Amino acid sequence: MTCAPHPATFRLLDTYVGWDESTEPGARGIVGIVGFDDPAGLRLAYRGDAPEGPTRGSLLPWFPDPRLAPGCGPCAWYLLVPDERRLLRRDVCSGAFTPVWPPGCDPAALREPVSVAARGHRLAVVESDRVLVWRREGGQLAGVIRAERPRWAALAPDDEVLVACQGSTNLRRYDSTGGFRGVLRTGARGEVIGLRTGPERTVWLLTDDDGRIRIHRGGHRGPFRPVTVDELAAALPPSALTSAGEDGFCLSEKGPDGPQTTCFTWQGQPRDAAPPATDAYMTSGSYVTTLIDSGISRCRWHRVRVDADVPAGTAVAVDIVVSEDGRYEESDWQLSAPGATDFLVDQPPGRFLRLRLRLSGDGGATPVVRRIRLDFPRATSADLLPPAFRQDPAADDFTERFLSLFDATLAQLDRVIERYPALLDPAGVPDRVLPWLAGLLGLSYEAGWDAPTRRALLAAAPELYRRRGTPWALREAVRIVFGAAPVIDELAADRRRAQGAAAQSRTGTGAGAGATKGPGAGRGAAVRPVGEPVPDRRLGAGRGAAARLRRTGQRSVHRARTPVPGASARRIGGPDGAAAAGGAAGARAHGGVGADRRRGVRGRFAVHGRRGHRVRPAARARTGRRAARAAEPRRGAQAGTGRVAARGGRRSRLRRRCAYASVVRGRAMTETETSRTEEFDAPPLRRLRYFHGQMLGARDFQREQEYHREKLRLRMRCLLGYGVVCGLHVEPAPRDEDDCPPDAEAPAEGEADRTEHTRRRAKVKLTPGLAVDCDGNEVVVRGGCVIDLWKALPPDERDTDTVWVGIEYAERPVEPTRAVYNDACADTSDCEFGWTEECHKVRVTGCEPPVDERCDTCCSPCEHKVLWLARIDCVDWYEPVRRDQIHMNVRRPFGRHLPTVITGINWIHGHTYTIDEAKALLGTQDQDGGLVVRFSADVRSDTLRPGVVELQVIEGGSGRNASTWYMGGAFAEPDAESDGCDEFTEGFRYRQTTRETLQDGDRLLITVRAAFILDRCCRPVDGTHVGGRVPTIDAEATPAAAHGGCHLPPSGIGPWTSGTGAGGDVFESWFFVKER
């Protein structure tokens, strides 16, 4: 220790000063404790060959198990099941693991998978002799990398893949297609047990060197070097993985009520959380110090203080012994009370002290001791008492210990007072204290400023206040905030106030004469003085965003130009210069400084002589006839009458002030803008404006919540739309204990009045999922629920056998609590609900719900809040609902609008017809025949024009292959059932009008240009024939088409229709013709 000029009064034991470990022979020095060189402090040692760690379990958040890889989203994970040769992906909505590829759609079957890696939308699976790399989260196989005994892979930027092979710590570099790029030599020892990449193209390697875990960091630009766990945690964010064992793994994620732990097996099935591990640390440890010399003979050691973190299940104990010559017995040790970290020394006087620290735990956690302080000699408030109070030794000892309680509290206050000057040091306080320190100086910060900028502004604030209003202060403020050194041009020649006053004194005719003869002739209002300044503005991006550097008042102003290096000119008009940077209007609004002198200037500063400075935005440019009219001289300006010119000057000043105020308030409009009179269905958006000394009530915070919620709803329904996002399937409910047993006696057939004791079993199950209603509210169904259709149906609608099931957004108050302060009109405060829970309501109706026919779902009001999910036909209240009774095609998919699609055709795609069947299908000889196409909604009949549908015959058979010709056809009369007129139709019939005949082996290609067919909202029909799966109109009377694999659309809701969601495109289909 460094010798101090004054006598020592305490001794510290920590990493920086030293722990003074005992080195005497025969003394039990250190047993089961590590961390003597760690700034974090002393702790229990890890079990195994590496007592100081780290262990493999503590590094799981950064280096997960080889079978796990974090995905792109916050809750996305990939799970590799080597035994089953499957790759699973966690569903963000349900939280369950599902296969990445559906059965039968696996692009490349896994053979011997070893590990998995992911980065962004790329995915890699390591096998025993190759590495498979996919893009689009497994949607596209990018390439296959051949390697010898690969074990680990990491996906790096620039489409690079790093592969670690067994028996080597060098990394082989490939691109995603399998091209070899070189070898990255790490120089690490041991076996690679973890590999990942980080920001700035860094590579992190985890190795096992004979049981010792080591972390290495390197990359393409620098060599690999060992790093600590703290460096790893500072550079890479940890994942949600907390534990992994033989039975599975656990994830700790954010839930609605705080962190939530979810555990899974290695097959992706949920399981109960395992108890915390109890074999990570040693259960006990101790260390003994050497003899600590106070330098005072017969010193009375005073106090021991321990700074430690003691988790549950652990304990810290400190034992001390004092002696004059270093000799003592085992019974002389003073044992501290259990859990005591601050106690007085109760030992005889002595020069030397020896300390023994004992740590204990349950094996799953460890206490951490950061510092131990030993105070000596004993000095208490009892020394200030008269000798009469200290005559009895026993009473004197009690008095000293009793007054030590108050001395400890006063000492803490003294330390706070001693540290108070450090709180005013901008360079020494924490980042979170900077706003408080700025408030003492009357400053406020922009939200995007970093800590160095805030500290620099605080350090310069005294000098800025002292020299405010000067070019130096303006230059320094811009340099600190924006990081650029501006050049201040004060424009002394443009101080028109003095010139205008001089012109008036010379002519004696007022401003009118000066306007035509003075130096500012031709500039209109350039010679007029600047009027009263506008209210307070602040230097920054928004209102009230930076420090207030000026106050309101009637002050004379001169103008300065501040070009910022690297700033581009802000041009409004064309290259003629008249409209650049404000044009003529800008020249008048800025005191006669024209566009030719203001190019390259980002802002305009008006600097008061003593009151500070502010930013003044440029006026809007005038275009067209108004610009020409503004450039003409005013009526009476050449007459030389001072009254007319003075009145024009007042109008010009008023115009400048009003223009500036309109720009500040965000309500100014240019001449090219058009005002709309249509009402927008959204409440006024008003947010709370905080100020010092403001009193806020519950209503204010509720309105602030409504502001943010309305913004979110507005963004959701106007930018994204509404509908079902995922899940929310209606399925038959499983049989439960309340249902009637299978052998129960059923009511007689045709019985009109069934008894009440007969249980109704018409129930369905609603699966978890997410939806957004037409108001923009998110409807979340977290767990599946069973719906009793009879109970949910209104009593006046129970005379039907067809019902519709839907959900609606709802709220309910939860968590009742009692207010702290009573109401002014009540004696005692009533219980109020402290939280509002967002939930949902299940709606069941027997009346067919209306269809949302709005073309614009953003601006027009929403009348129907329920999201309908399914229609159930032929409901028997006393029988379970079957799957074939549930039709979920009534649900609306998530989007801004519901596209019109093709729902049915009267032919089978890819089918083979005889020549006679083809003629009947084409209506060659039958006026009522023809190809029929049905849409999901009405389309405009006037868009069904010649050329929209084409029939192309591709000849086949012997000697006629590849010859094509077009078959003539025309639209039949459209159906007008929807509106009773021929403006809209739900389908069309197209029949052959020529006499060409089909022959054996021909193929008829039917093309419908859906992009030219418009619906009621003038949007094109979404006509892409996905997979050729559009069903026939009369499916029961038509033989089914042979389809394999995918039986349902990607949404899981049938039947198939055309369209991909993009709109337009071409509908193509064909069938073959055979003689028999």
MIRO-208363 format. One line per 10 residues: number of its first residue (from 1); their letters; for each residue x, y negated, z negated of C-alpha. Coordinates in steps of 0.05 Angstrom, whole numbers. Example, Ala and Ser with C-alpha at 12.3 -4.5 7.8 and 13.67 -1.06 7.14 Angstrom:
BEGIN
1> as> 246,90,-156  273,21,-143
END
This chain:
BEGIN
1> mtcaphpatf> 0,0,0  21,-72,11  41,-106,-53  -5,-164,-69  19,-228,-105  -33,-218,-160  -42,-157,-205  -84,-103,-173  -154,-95,-201  -178,-36,-160
11> rlldtyvgwd> -154,21,-117  -186,47,-53  -186,118,-26  -205,121,48  -177,136,116  -144,68,125  -109,63,57  -101,137,46  -135,192,6  -72,207,-37
21> estepgargi> -77,282,-29  -39,322,-81  25,356,-57  47,384,-124  63,458,-125  11,500,-161  -44,448,-154  -105,465,-113  -100,407,-63  -149,414,-5
31> vgivgfddpa> -199,471,0  -255,470,52  -254,395,65  -232,360,130  -233,289,158  -174,257,122  -155,222,188  -227,211,211  -255,140,201  -323,171,190
41> glrlayrgda> -299,202,124  -290,268,88  -338,326,101  -342,401,94  -304,442,144  -335,482,200  -335,557,196  -288,594,242  -220,582,272  -231,507,283
51> pegptrgsll> -251,477,216  -247,406,240  -293,420,300  -326,406,345  -368,468,351  -405,493,411  -472,480,378  -457,407,363  -440,395,437  -505,425,465
61> pwfpdprlap> -537,357,478  -481,342,528  -460,411,551  -523,455,551  -526,530,557  -508,554,628  -580,576,637  -606,506,625  -598,441,664  -634,374,652
71> gcgpcawyll> -675,350,711  -689,281,739  -744,260,692  -740,249,617  -775,316,601  -754,355,663  -712,418,653  -691,477,696  -686,546,665  -650,604,698
81> vpderrllrr> -674,674,681  -616,719,704  -650,785,687  -712,768,728  -673,730,782  -720,671,775  -711,596,769  -763,558,728  -778,485,724  -814,449,667
91> dvcsgaftpv> -879,416,685  -877,345,658  -953,343,648  -965,409,613  -895,421,585  -895,493,608  -842,527,652  -866,547,721  -828,577,780  -793,527,825
101> wppgcdpaal> -816,567,885  -885,602,887  -885,677,898  -869,693,970  -842,622,984  -772,633,956  -724,605,1009  -665,648,987  -674,704,937  -625,701,878
111> repvsvaarg> -578,761,872  -534,753,810  -547,684,781  -498,658,729  -512,584,715  -553,526,740  -537,452,750  -578,391,771  -568,318,786  -622,272,811
121> hrlavvesdr> -661,311,864  -605,360,878  -602,429,849  -548,483,848  -549,556,825  -483,592,813  -480,666,830  -424,717,824  -395,701,893  -430,638,918
131> vlvwrreggq> -463,573,899  -531,554,928  -545,480,935  -615,451,947  -642,382,960  -710,353,941  -712,393,876  -710,459,912  -751,439,972  -694,444,1023
141> lagviraerp> -633,490,1022  -573,445,1037  -518,498,1040  -483,559,1012  -413,552,981  -371,614,982  -323,620,923  -286,673,884  -318,688,816  -352,619,806
151> rwaalapdde> -380,606,736  -397,532,731  -419,478,780  -430,403,773  -462,356,824  -423,292,834  -438,229,874  -424,225,949  -457,292,960  -400,328,925
161> vlvacqgstn> -403,394,887  -350,414,835  -341,488,822  -302,520,764  -281,593,775  -266,645,723  -194,647,698  -176,575,719  -190,505,695  -178,473,763
171> lrrydstggf> -240,448,798  -254,462,872  -288,407,911  -341,420,964  -395,382,999  -468,405,996  -463,442,1061  -404,484,1037  -346,445,1068  -282,448,1027
181> rgvlrtgarg> -254,381,1005  -195,400,960  -175,420,890  -180,375,828  -125,396,779  -143,384,706  -83,411,668  -128,436,612  -115,500,575  -164,555,559
191> eviglrtgpe> -228,577,593  -281,529,621  -346,534,581  -378,469,604  -375,422,664  -412,358,680  -403,291,715  -414,221,689  -418,149,712  -361,117,751
201> rtvwlltddd> -344,185,782  -318,213,716  -313,288,704  -322,319,635  -294,387,620  -307,432,559  -256,487,546  -246,542,495  -172,551,477  -168,612,432
211> gririhrggh> -229,591,392  -214,517,391  -264,474,430  -233,416,468  -265,360,510  -228,332,570  -243,271,612  -215,254,680  -233,244,752  -206,231,821
221> rgpfrpvtvd> -171,167,801  -137,188,736  -110,250,700  -150,291,651  -139,276,577  -170,302,512  -224,259,482  -265,260,418  -338,272,407  -348,198,393
231> elaaalppsa> -320,179,461  -365,231,493  -427,204,458  -409,132,477  -401,149,550  -457,199,562  -528,198,533  -547,262,498  -603,306,524  -662,332,485
241> ltsagedgfc> -631,401,473  -618,412,399  -605,486,391  -596,549,432  -590,621,407  -606,692,424  -680,682,415  -686,618,457  -675,544,454  -708,481,424
251> lsekgpdgpq> -719,411,452  -730,349,409  -770,297,449  -809,235,435  -881,247,417  -941,203,400  -924,207,326  -848,209,330  -797,262,349  -829,328,367
261> ttcftwqgqp> -791,395,370  -813,446,422  -781,515,427  -781,566,484  -755,635,497  -704,649,552  -763,671,595  -796,603,589  -851,623,540  -866,578,480
271> rdaappatda> -845,603,411  -844,579,340  -788,534,317  -731,571,286  -707,551,216  -646,506,216  -579,541,221  -544,555,154  -477,580,180  -447,518,212
281> ymtsgsyvtt> -408,489,152  -374,516,91  -418,516,30  -367,484,-17  -301,447,-15  -256,405,-59  -193,364,-59  -150,335,-115  -111,271,-111  -41,258,-136
291> lidsgisrcr> -30,217,-199  -56,147,-184  -13,95,-220  -47,33,-246  19,0,-265  -10,-17,-334  10,20,-396  -50,48,-434  -96,21,-380  -170,26,-393
301> whrvrvdadv> -198,51,-327  -266,19,-315  -310,45,-259  -315,95,-202  -357,80,-140  -368,129,-83  -393,108,-14  -424,170,16  -482,198,57  -515,256,21
311> pagtavavdi> -567,294,63  -619,339,32  -590,404,8  -521,375,-4  -486,344,-64  -424,303,-81  -389,307,-149  -329,267,-174  -286,289,-233  -231,247,-265
321> vvsedgryee> -178,254,-318  -134,199,-348  -67,208,-382  -8,165,-401  47,213,-379  12,255,-327  0,315,-373  -71,338,-389  -112,400,-403  -168,429,-362
331> sdwqlsapga> -218,410,-415  -198,337,-409  -234,328,-342  -295,281,-342  -350,310,-300  -398,261,-266  -473,270,-271  -506,308,-213  -519,259,-156  -482,202,-189
341> tdflvdqppg> -441,159,-141  -428,100,-189  -408,113,-261  -363,85,-316  -298,119,-337  -305,151,-406  -232,170,-418  -178,149,-467  -132,94,-443  -76,117,-397
351> rflrlrlrls> -32,94,-341  -48,150,-292  -113,176,-264  -126,239,-223  -190,249,-184  -223,313,-159  -276,309,-105  -325,367,-98  -372,374,-38  -427,427,-32
361> gdggatpvvr> -482,443,17  -529,496,45  -487,511,107  -532,472,154  -511,402,134  -453,368,100  -444,305,58  -396,252,84  -353,210,37  -328,146,69
371> rirldfprat> -294,111,11  -279,117,-64  -264,55,-105  -230,57,-173  -235,-7,-215  -185,-23,-271  -172,-49,-323  -239,-54,-357  -266,-125,-356  -338,-137,-375
381> sadllppafr> -381,-194,-402  -368,-166,-471  -300,-200,-469  -336,-267,-473  -372,-250,-538  -347,-273,-606  -305,-223,-644  -361,-213,-694  -400,-173,-642  -342,-126,-629
391> qdpaaddfte> -320,-103,-698  -354,-35,-696  -318,10,-644  -380,51,-629  -423,-10,-620  -369,-43,-579  -367,16,-530  -443,14,-522  -441,-61,-511  -389,-55,-457
401> rflslfdatl> -427,-1,-420  -493,-38,-427  -466,-103,-400  -432,-67,-343  -501,-56,-313  -510,-131,-306  -439,-142,-284  -448,-93,-226  -510,-132,-201  -474,-199,-207
411> aqldrviery> -414,-171,-171  -458,-151,-112  -486,-222,-109  -416,-250,-111  -396,-207,-52  -456,-231,-12  -437,-303,-27  -365,-289,-8  -387,-260,59  -435,-316,75
421> palldpagvp> -385,-359,114  -372,-299,159  -446,-300,180  -434,-368,213  -377,-343,256  -403,-329,327  -345,-282,341  -355,-239,279  -429,-229,269  -465,-169,300
431> drvlpwlagl> -504,-178,364  -572,-174,329  -554,-235,286  -540,-281,345  -613,-304,354  -618,-321,280  -553,-360,284  -577,-396,346  -641,-416,311  -600,-454,259
441> lglsyeagwd> -570,-496,315  -636,-506,352  -617,-460,411  -657,-405,445  -632,-351,491  -653,-324,559  -673,-251,554  -622,-229,606  -560,-262,574  -508,-214,548
451> aptrrallaa> -474,-219,480  -409,-253,505  -450,-309,538  -490,-320,474  -427,-322,431  -393,-371,479  -454,-417,478  -456,-415,402  -382,-431,396  -389,-490,444
461> apelyrrrgt> -455,-516,415  -424,-567,366  -382,-599,421  -440,-596,470  -484,-633,421  -430,-683,408  -420,-699,482  -488,-685,510  -510,-726,568  -440,-730,597
471> pwalreavri> -415,-696,660  -368,-654,617  -425,-626,576  -465,-610,638  -405,-577,671  -389,-536,609  -461,-512,599  -466,-489,671  -398,-454,666  -417,-417,603
481> vfgaapvide> -486,-395,626  -475,-381,700  -401,-364,700  -385,-416,755  -346,-481,751  -390,-535,781  -368,-601,811  -407,-660,784  -422,-714,836  -455,-772,799
491> laadrrraqg> -477,-808,863  -461,-876,836  -477,-908,902  -549,-884,900  -570,-920,836  -628,-956,869  -653,-988,806  -596,-1039,804  -600,-1051,879  -675,-1061,876
501> aaaqsrtgtg> -669,-1111,818  -614,-1148,855  -657,-1152,918  -715,-1180,879  -672,-1233,847  -643,-1254,915  -708,-1255,955  -758,-1272,901  -811,-1236,941  -815,-1170,903
511> agagatkgpg> -805,-1101,929  -838,-1114,995  -782,-1155,1024  -729,-1110,996  -760,-1051,1029  -744,-1078,1099  -680,-1118,1088  -643,-1083,1031  -593,-1027,1038  -647,-975,1030
521> agrgaavrpv> -687,-997,1090  -722,-941,1126  -723,-897,1065  -793,-915,1040  -794,-908,965  -718,-900,959  -708,-969,929  -761,-960,876  -737,-943,805  -750,-875,775
531> gepvpdrrlg> -812,-873,732  -825,-842,664  -796,-773,656  -840,-711,651  -847,-671,586  -791,-629,557  -758,-579,602  -704,-529,585  -643,-505,622  -658,-434,646
541> agrgaaarlr> -699,-390,691  -767,-398,657  -806,-445,613  -773,-448,545  -719,-399,567  -657,-437,544  -633,-488,493  -671,-552,487  -621,-605,507  -666,-665,516
551> rtgqrsvhra> -727,-699,484  -785,-736,512  -780,-811,518  -776,-872,564  -703,-872,584  -667,-898,644  -642,-843,689  -586,-835,739  -579,-775,784  -523,-726,794
561> rtpvpgasar> -510,-673,846  -481,-607,821  -456,-560,876  -444,-491,848  -389,-451,884  -416,-395,925  -488,-421,925  -525,-419,991  -568,-476,1016  -643,-469,1003
571> riggpdgaaa> -676,-486,1069  -750,-494,1079  -754,-518,1151  -717,-506,1216  -648,-528,1239  -668,-599,1255  -653,-620,1183  -718,-658,1173  -749,-602,1132  -684,-573,1102
581> aggaagarah> -681,-573,1027  -744,-614,1020  -740,-659,1081  -768,-729,1078  -813,-713,1020  -754,-686,982  -716,-751,996  -772,-793,967  -780,-748,907  -706,-752,891
591> ggvgadrrrg> -694,-826,893  -672,-834,966  -623,-776,971  -638,-748,1040  -633,-677,1066  -566,-691,1099  -536,-705,1030  -570,-649,992  -552,-587,1032  -515,-534,993
601> vrgrfavhgr> -544,-559,926  -580,-506,885  -612,-554,835  -623,-628,818  -602,-653,750  -628,-717,719  -579,-738,665  -601,-787,611  -551,-834,582  -556,-807,511
611> rghrvrpaar> -613,-757,510  -584,-699,550  -601,-669,618  -652,-625,652  -664,-589,718  -712,-623,766  -737,-579,824  -741,-605,895  -808,-626,924  -843,-582,975
621> artgrraara> -832,-597,1048  -887,-629,1090  -899,-600,1158  -940,-618,1219  -982,-680,1222  -974,-697,1148  -898,-699,1157  -904,-746,1215  -953,-789,1179  -908,-792,1118
631> aeprrgaqag> -849,-813,1161  -888,-873,1191  -882,-940,1155  -939,-957,1108  -993,-1005,1130  -971,-1074,1110  -899,-1054,1096  -874,-1102,1151  -920,-1158,1129  -873,-1179,1073
641> tgrvaarggr> -926,-1183,1020  -900,-1163,953  -968,-1142,927  -978,-1088,980  -907,-1062,973  -912,-1060,897  -977,-1022,902  -944,-973,949  -886,-965,900  -934,-947,843
651> rsrlrrrcay> -969,-896,887  -903,-866,906  -882,-859,834  -949,-828,816  -942,-780,875  -873,-759,852  -896,-747,781  -958,-707,802  -919,-665,852  -868,-648,798
661> asvvrgramt> -922,-630,748  -957,-585,798  -893,-548,812  -880,-538,738  -950,-511,725  -947,-463,784  -1010,-491,817  -981,-529,877  -1003,-508,947  -970,-522,1014
671> etetsrteef> -1009,-543,1075  -1002,-473,1106  -1036,-440,1046  -1109,-423,1049  -1156,-421,990  -1203,-362,983  -1271,-369,951  -1281,-295,938  -1281,-275,865  -1228,-228,840
681> dapplrrlry> -1255,-179,789  -1203,-191,735  -1206,-232,671  -1161,-293,663  -1090,-272,645  -1069,-312,585  -1011,-290,541  -993,-314,472  -944,-371,469  -902,-369,405
691> fhgqmlgard> -875,-431,371  -844,-446,304  -894,-452,247  -950,-418,286  -1004,-382,247  -1028,-317,279  -1087,-274,261  -1113,-206,280  -1151,-235,339  -1088,-265,368
701> fqreqeyhre> -1051,-198,368  -1113,-163,396  -1115,-213,454  -1041,-202,466  -1053,-127,470  -1110,-139,518  -1064,-182,562  -1012,-127,569  -1065,-73,578  -1101,-113,632
711> klrlrmrcll> -1035,-123,669  -1021,-48,668  -1092,-32,691  -1087,-84,746  -1022,-56,771  -1047,15,767  -1112,7,806  -1086,-45,857  -1018,-15,873  -1029,59,860
721> gygvvcglhv> -1104,72,860  -1144,120,818  -1165,192,815  -1139,259,789  -1064,260,783  -1052,331,760  -1087,388,725  -1159,380,701  -1184,444,734  -1253,471,716
731> epaprdeddc> -1250,546,705  -1297,599,676  -1291,599,600  -1263,663,568  -1310,703,525  -1307,683,452  -1337,710,388  -1398,666,394  -1420,697,460  -1471,752,463
741> ppdaeapaeg> -1439,822,465  -1442,859,531  -1495,909,506  -1542,855,479  -1613,859,503  -1624,808,558  -1691,772,567  -1741,802,614  -1736,780,686  -1783,723,703
751> eadrtehtrr> -1796,706,631  -1817,633,629  -1804,618,556  -1739,646,528  -1730,648,453  -1683,600,420  -1644,654,385  -1618,680,452  -1550,649,459  -1533,610,522
761> rakvkltpgl> -1466,628,552  -1460,580,610  -1392,551,591  -1332,527,630  -1260,510,610  -1226,444,626  -1150,451,633  -1100,397,611  -1083,342,660  -1079,269,676
771> avdcdgnevv> -1125,222,713  -1135,148,724  -1205,118,727  -1227,62,773  -1211,10,720  -1139,32,716  -1145,69,649  -1103,132,641  -1145,191,619  -1102,245,587
781> vrggcvidlw> -1128,314,568  -1073,344,525  -1105,411,508  -1155,455,544  -1226,450,519  -1288,493,529  -1351,457,552  -1420,483,534  -1460,460,595  -1527,464,559
791> kalppderdt> -1506,422,500  -1469,371,543  -1526,362,592  -1578,308,574  -1645,338,553  -1683,304,609  -1637,336,662  -1640,409,640  -1691,430,692  -1638,441,745
801> dtvwvgieya> -1590,496,765  -1536,451,794  -1493,409,748  -1433,363,756  -1376,361,705  -1332,300,696  -1291,260,645  -1291,188,624  -1241,144,588  -1259,130,515
811> erpveptrav> -1230,100,452  -1242,114,379  -1215,83,314  -1171,127,270  -1129,124,207  -1172,83,158  -1133,38,111  -1149,-17,62  -1128,-89,75  -1077,-122,30
821> yndacadtsd> -1116,-187,24  -1190,-192,11  -1238,-224,59  -1259,-295,41  -1332,-273,36  -1323,-207,0  -1301,-188,-70  -1262,-127,-49  -1231,-110,17  -1266,-56,57
831> cefgwteech> -1231,1,92  -1212,-14,164  -1186,32,218  -1113,15,230  -1104,49,299  -1143,61,362  -1136,128,395  -1145,134,470  -1185,196,485  -1236,222,536
841> kvrvtgcepp> -1309,241,539  -1338,299,578  -1397,282,621  -1446,333,650  -1505,313,693  -1558,347,735  -1566,288,783  -1519,282,841  -1470,227,824  -1461,169,874
851> vdercdtccs> -1400,167,919  -1351,108,914  -1359,76,983  -1317,14,968  -1265,-1,1021  -1225,-43,972  -1218,-12,903  -1174,-68,876  -1213,-132,882  -1285,-106,882
861> pcehkvlwla> -1317,-87,815  -1321,-15,793  -1391,10,775  -1381,84,763  -1329,99,709  -1335,175,708  -1285,218,746  -1324,278,771  -1284,342,772  -1329,399,796
871> ridcvdwyep> -1399,419,819  -1428,483,791  -1483,516,831  -1536,568,812  -1525,560,737  -1558,612,693  -1555,586,623  -1555,656,593  -1499,684,637  -1425,666,641
881> vrrdqihmnv> -1404,620,697  -1368,656,754  -1310,627,792  -1347,627,858  -1400,580,828  -1349,525,814  -1334,477,871  -1279,426,857  -1280,392,924  -1320,335,893
891> rrpfgrhlpt> -1259,310,855  -1222,249,880  -1147,257,889  -1103,201,862  -1094,144,912  -1117,75,932  -1169,102,979  -1199,169,997  -1179,185,1069  -1230,213,1117
901> vitginwihg> -1208,283,1139  -1233,338,1185  -1270,389,1143  -1296,439,1194  -1295,462,1266  -1339,512,1303  -1282,554,1330  -1228,595,1296  -1158,568,1304  -1113,618,1340
911> htytideaka> -1170,667,1352  -1181,706,1416  -1248,698,1452  -1276,732,1513  -1289,691,1575  -1364,690,1562  -1354,670,1489  -1307,614,1510  -1358,588,1560  -1412,588,1507
921> llgtqdqdgg> -1365,553,1459  -1347,499,1509  -1419,488,1531  -1401,501,1604  -1471,524,1621  -1509,504,1558  -1527,432,1545  -1531,446,1470  -1462,478,1467  -1394,447,1458
931> lvvrfsadvr> -1337,440,1409  -1361,412,1343  -1316,374,1293  -1342,353,1225  -1312,298,1180  -1314,288,1106  -1346,219,1114  -1379,177,1168  -1337,152,1226  -1352,98,1275
941> sdtlrpgvve> -1387,123,1337  -1357,69,1381  -1287,98,1368  -1306,164,1400  -1284,143,1470  -1257,180,1530  -1185,202,1519  -1193,214,1444  -1206,288,1456  -1168,327,1509
951> lqvieggsgr> -1176,400,1531  -1112,427,1562  -1111,497,1593  -1044,533,1592  -1050,589,1642  -1024,658,1625  -1024,725,1657  -984,753,1715  -954,701,1762  -988,640,1729
961> nastwymgga> -947,629,1667  -933,557,1643  -982,524,1692  -1025,473,1656  -1086,432,1675  -1135,388,1639  -1208,407,1633  -1258,352,1640  -1306,338,1583  -1349,286,1549
971> faepdaesdg> -1380,271,1482  -1451,292,1470  -1500,247,1434  -1472,233,1364  -1509,253,1301  -1543,194,1267  -1568,228,1205  -1527,187,1157  -1555,118,1169  -1612,130,1218
981> cdeftegfry> -1574,95,1273  -1519,111,1322  -1466,65,1291  -1437,121,1247  -1434,196,1252  -1408,253,1209  -1381,292,1269  -1382,299,1343  -1395,351,1397  -1350,353,1458
991> rqttretlqd> -1371,397,1517  -1341,415,1584  -1369,375,1643  -1329,405,1701  -1336,472,1734  -1267,500,1722  -1267,570,1692  -1221,604,1644  -1186,668,1662  -1154,726,1626
1001> gdrllitvra> -1091,705,1587  -1106,630,1585  -1096,588,1523  -1141,527,1510  -1105,471,1471  -1153,423,1437  -1124,355,1419  -1161,303,1377  -1124,237,1370  -1147,222,1299
1011> afildrccrp> -1109,156,1296  -1161,126,1345  -1221,149,1304  -1239,99,1249  -1283,108,1188  -1329,59,1154  -1270,21,1125  -1235,18,1193  -1181,66,1170  -1157,121,1216
1021> vdgthvggrv> -1178,192,1203  -1123,234,1171  -1122,289,1224  -1057,329,1215  -1077,402,1222  -1036,428,1164  -1020,502,1174  -1080,510,1221  -1124,522,1159  -1185,478,1174
1031> ptidaeatpa> -1244,526,1164  -1301,539,1210  -1368,506,1199  -1407,570,1194  -1356,612,1157  -1405,669,1140  -1426,681,1212  -1355,674,1240  -1300,725,1231  -1247,700,1183
1041> aahggchlpp> -1179,678,1209  -1119,719,1189  -1078,676,1141  -1024,700,1095  -988,669,1036  -1018,603,1015  -1093,612,1005  -1105,543,975  -1079,473,992  -1019,445,953
1051> sgigpwtsgt> -1068,411,905  -1097,478,886  -1167,454,904  -1201,486,964  -1224,490,1017  -1170,469,1066  -1178,404,1105  -1136,365,1153  -1089,310,1131  -1026,297,1092
1061> gaggdvfesw> -1048,232,1059  -1012,187,1108  -1071,176,1156  -1075,180,1231  -1034,231,1270  -1061,283,1319  -1106,343,1306  -1084,402,1348  -1116,471,1353  -1121,526,1404
1071> ffvker> -1152,593,1419  -1137,648,1470  -1181,677,1525  -1183,750,1544  -1227,785,1593  -1250,833,1539
END
